[in-house]
Amino acid sequence: MVPGDVVARRGTHWSPVEDLEPGLIIDDRYEVRRQLGRGGESAVYEVEHRYTTRRLVLKVLDSAYASDAVARRQLLDEARALGAVRHPYVIEVHDAGFDGQRAYVVTEMLEGRSLDGLLASRGRLAWPEVARVARQVALALAATHAVGVLHRDIKPDHVMIVRGVQGEISKLLDFGLAAPPRSAEEVAAGVAETLVGTPEYMSPEQVRGDAIDARSDLYSLGVTLFECLLGEVPMPGDLAVAKQRAALPSLASLGGDVPAALADIVDRLLLPVAASRFPSARALLDALDASGLCKTPTRFLDEAPTVAEDGTTDDGSQRASPRAYYQTPLRVIAAGGEVIDGRSEDISPGGLLVIADATLPEGERVTVRFALPTTGNLVQCSAVVGWARQRVSAARERGAFGLQFIDAPPAMRAAIERYAELLLRQG
């Protein structure tokens, strides 16, 4: 990869061939249950600690990169960054090491919904919810920046809504691109910098390869909040366009129901000159608290279902039968042969939510393949599309649709029901 290239980070995709088979033991203590996703150089798995029986997440380099010194260093840098932060709104790291030649990192297992998944299924989010999320992510960034780490890839995919002790909380995920601030001295000395991140969320200085500090992460948070409030990023995700960007559309000028105080905060986060933004995450927190808009708890995980007479629902996160928040890659095969790879964040004995880059018409019959909770066994059954929503933005197409199982075997439904009931008792 040459300087100036961008590392594409578009989420997880189905991998029909598991690199690590269920039942495999990693480093004599982590038993692989199922694959959760795959990136450019690594894969992520649900594992169970053999001695504590805790469910955890293991990120490990693919075999092709096991001996790559750069890839190994980057993965262990992620572990060190997470180990330095330790904050309730930041995903917790448990372990890191080597299994033979392969580097790995182990983090806590989270059950909930990502902002990306919520946007795909709902289109946009209510401003009181967005304000609450903004404050919690700002707290996470304040802790991250305090130990000299920049996240460098803030976006809806990397914010998870989970249950905390006193209600829902936002967790900042995926520190795979985290690094110390890039200084002006490094830029002046011509130190090469590979552009990493997702273009539509990157700050202007990050796109240019200039010096970056905490204000770059705050800009990315501003883009995320803008998208949550309006259902659209303020600028397309094209690198050439991003390099030429000037001022972005003003949220305050677009009207709608967003309070002026919140719109002004987002607009300040998105100013093209870093010196004009909030100087730190702490300063952003002060502005959010002064607005008085962050006091309403989110209810992303607890909303009552809206069920039609035919049993379908208006959102993939809402079902008549017991549901569980369950992250898994999946493949949907339409009757005409079209293949859609995506993921689910929600499952029930009656069906599941699909988040992907495309949707299918309501009523279409399909085949769906995915891994069962707990066991990780791959299953396949027929289903019908109960509802669908397509969100075409300047950055990318994003869709969500709900599948209702048709011929799911009783054992499959029973396994899902047990899993859902277990999570409900834990919640």
C-alpha positions, 0 to 999 in steps of 0.5 A, a space after each residue: 500500500 502506498 502513501 495516500 491510499 485509503 483503507 476501505 472499512 465498510 463493515 462485515 460480510 459473509 464468509 462461506 468458508 470459516 478460517 477458524 472452525 467452531 471448537 478450535 482452541 486458541 492459545 489453550 483457553 479460547 474455544 471458537 464458537 462462530 464467526 462474527 465478521 471479517 475485515 481486510 486482514 483479520 476475522 472476528 469470532 465469538 469465543 468461550 473462555 475454557 475456564 471461566 465460560 465467559 463469552 468473548 470476542 476474539 480478533 485474529 489475523 488471517 493466515 495470509 497476514 500471520 507473519 506480516 510484521 505491520 499487520 501484527 503490530 497494528 493489531 497489538 497497537 489496537 490492544 494497547 490503545 484499548 488497554 490504556 483507555 478503560 472507560 465504561 463507554 469504550 469497549 473493554 479489552 481482556 487479553 492479547 497475545 499470539 497463538 503460534 504466529 498469529 496475533 490476536 486481541 480479545 474484547 468483551 462480547 456486546 449485545 445490542 444495536 449499532 447506530 448503523 443498523 438503527 439508521 438502516 432500519 429507521 432512516 433517522 433518529 430522534 434528536 433527544 436520542 442523538 443528543 444522549 448518544 453524543 454526550 456518551 461518545 464525547 465522554 468516551 473520546 475525552 477518555 481516549 484522547 486523555 491517554 494520547 490516542 486518536 480513534 481516527 474512524 468514528 462513524 455509526 458502525 463503531 457505536 453500539 447501543 447496549 444495556 448498562 446497569 442503569 439503562 442503555 449506554 453507547 459504547 465506542 468500538 473498533 480501535 483498529 486504526 487508533 494512533 497517537 496524534 500526527 504532529 506538524 513536525 512529522 508532516 514537515 519532515 515528510 514522514 509518510 502517512 497512509 490515509 486510513 478511515 472512511 472518506 465521508 467521515 474523515 476530517 479535511 486535515 485527515 484527508 490531506 495528510 496534515 497534522 491531526 489531533 483530537 479535533 479530527 475525531 470531533 469532526 468525524 463525530 459531527 458527521 455521525 451526529 448529522 447523519 443520525 439527525 437527518 439520515 444523510 451524511 453531509 458530503 459524499 464518500 468520494 476521496 477526490 471530493 473530500 480533498 476539495 471540500 470546503 464548508 459543509 451544509 449547515 444543520 441549523 439552516 436545514 430546519 426540521 425539529 432539531 433544537 437550535 442549540 444542538 444544531 449549532 453544536 453539530 455545525 461547529 464540529 463540522 467547521 473545515 478549519 480545526 481551530 474553529 471547532 471545539 478544542 477538545 472533547 471536554 469542551 464539547 461536553 461542556 456545550 452539550 451539558 449547557 444545552 440541557 438536551 442530553 437528559 432523556 435516556 435512549 430507548 433503542 432496545 426497549 420500544 414496544 413493538 408495532 405489530 400489524 394484523 398479519 404479524 409483521 412489524 414496522 421495524 426489524 428491531 421489533 417483533 411479536 415473538 421474543 427477540 434477542 440482539 444477535 450479531 451474525 453475518 448472513 447470506 440471503 438468496 432470492 428466488 431469482 438467484 440474487 445473493 445479498 450478503 449482510 448481517 443481522 443484529 436482531 433475531 427471534 424464533 420467528 425471523 430476523 433483521 437483515 442489514 445490507 447494501 440492498 433490499 428485496 421486495 416485500 413478500 419475496 420468498 428467499 433462502 437465508 443462511 446464518 450461524 445459530 446462537 451459542 453453538 455456531 452451527 450453520 443453518 439454512 431455511 426458507 423465509 419471506 420478506 415481511 418489510 423492507 426499507 432502502 436508504 440511498 445516501 450520498 455515501 452509499 446505499 444501505 438497506 434493512 429488511 425483516 425476514 419471517 422464517 417459513 420452514 425453520 426446523 423445530 430444533 432451530 427455533 428452540 435454540 433461538 428461543 432459548 437464547 432469546 429467553 436467556 438474554 431477557 433474563 440477563 437484561 
